[in-house]
Amino acid sequence: MTQVRNPVRPIAIANWLVVVAVMVVLMVAVGGITRLTESGLSITQWKPITGAIPPLSESAWQAEFDLYKATGEYKNVTGPAGMDLEAFKFIFFWEWFHRLLGRLIGLAFAVPLAWFWIRGAIPRGYKARLVALLALGGLQGVFGWFMVRSGLAGTMTDVSHFWLSIHLLTALFTLGGLIWTALDLRQLAAGNTAAARWTSTANWVGVILFFQLLLGAWVAGLNAGLASDSWPLMQGRFVPEYDASQGMFWAVTHDPYLIHFLHRWWAWIAVAALVVMARRVKPLARAASIAIHSAFGTQIILGIATVWTGVALWVAVAHQVVGALLVASFAWGAHVLGRRI
């Protein structure tokens, strides 16, 4: 009898998703550099297709610079500081590269997805999930533009920290989804047809981690990392002075000193939660437990170093990248706890 070859390729699809996940981590790193170099408002228009090509002549560069000169950031911050065309080209590069990488990630997901789909290689039940991940990637680009646009309104000198948090957290959620789906496919290839379930442990630890990531995004958006260069005290005291004149809700969501304080100390609640999770994961998958411990341990060290160095560029970028790796390790651990063997 002739043996019919099964076209389904769960391992190949899992490996592809891991590659895309690595690209998302790189995207987070470049996004961090873009933010820390104040490059995000250097490109004032959203051109999904033609925007992939940078200015190719001196007149084109000058035209882009003139558009930037109309922004509140240039009028109130970089212009008075003496920014010239060469300095503009530097910040333009990082924003352009950030957007280019987003386009490349879209292609790296969409083209193989179409190929696997046409070949009939996608296992049953995974098409909708893969399309949802593609949609999340597209939504990420839209949120990125809303974030930039928020900084171009009126006399704004920076983007909205709310839009920045939505942009970053969507990227991290997508990263977690890529890791989770890749692990499901690996389990399928090993003969376990039941997808992992979301457990109560993953639920409460995930909520705690979410708030820490949200606070971290607000710290970045408000430049709140500069609120203190000392640790553990801020301004020589445990609780820093902050502005509560508009109410505590406003202070918790807008005051850089209070948000910085909450981010540095909520971190320890997140650590405690992750320790509990890692201990439950260890008997099932020791490597995943080690990954969780390593990620949050490194993240704490880098967080303190970021404060002590006055938000040095590469230390702060490393802090953000390890934050993404922490999300990936959390997704791994959550998947381990939810496997049905």
C-alpha positions, 0 to 999 in steps of 0.5 A: 500500500502507498503511504500518504505523507502527512502535510501537517508540520507542528515542529516547523511552525513552532520553530518559526514562531520562536524565530518571530518571538526573538524578533519581537524581543529585538523590537522591544530593544530597539523600541527602548533605544528609540524612547531613551534617545527621544527619537519617537517623534522624529518621523511625523507621518505614518506611511506604511509602504513608502515610509520604509524608504528613508530620505535619499537626498539632502533636500528630502532630509531637510523636508523631514527636518522641517516637519519635525521643527513644527512639533512641540518637542523641537520648539520647546526641547531639542530646538532650544538645545541647538539640534541641527540636521546631523543630530536630527538624522541620528534620532530619525534613524532609530525611529525609522529602524524601529518602524522598519523592524515592525514591517519585517516582523509582519512579513516574517509572520505573514509570508510563512503563515500563507505558505503553511496555510497553502501547504495544509501544514497547519494543524487543526484548531491553530489557524484562528490562533495564528491569524489572531497573532497576525492581527495583534501584530497589525494592531501593534503598528496602529497603536504605535502610530496613535502613540506618536500622534499623541506627542504631535498634538499642540505643544506636547513635548512627549508621547502619552505614557498611556499610549506608550504602555498600550504599545509596549504591553501589546508587544509583550502580550503578543510575545507571550502568545507566540511562546505559548502557541509554539509550546502547544505545537511542540506538545502536539508533535510529541503526541499530546493533542490537548492544548495547555490550559490557563491555570489559577496560578498563571492567572494571579501571577500574571495579574501581578506581573501585568501591573509591574509591566504597566508601571514600568511602561509609565516610568518610561513614558514619564521619564520617571526613571530620572526621579531618583538616582539612589536606591533603596531611598528616594530623596533621602526617604522611603516614600518620596514627595509627590503631587496629590493635589489633584487626587490620589488617582491622578497621582498614581497615574501621572506623578513620576515620583510616585510611579517610580516608587510604586514600580521599584517596590511592586517589583518585590511583590512580583518577585514573590509571586514568580518564586511561588510559580517557579517552585510549582514549575520546578518538579515538572520542568526544571529548565523553565523554573531556572528561566523564571528565576534567572529572568527576575533576578537579572531584572532586579539587578538591572533595575537598580543599576538603571537607577544608580547610573541615572538611566544609562542608555544600555543599562536601561535597554537591557532592563527592558529586554530582560523584561521581555524575556521575563514575559517569555519565561512566565509564558513558558512556566504557565504553559508547563503548569497547564499541560494535560498529560 
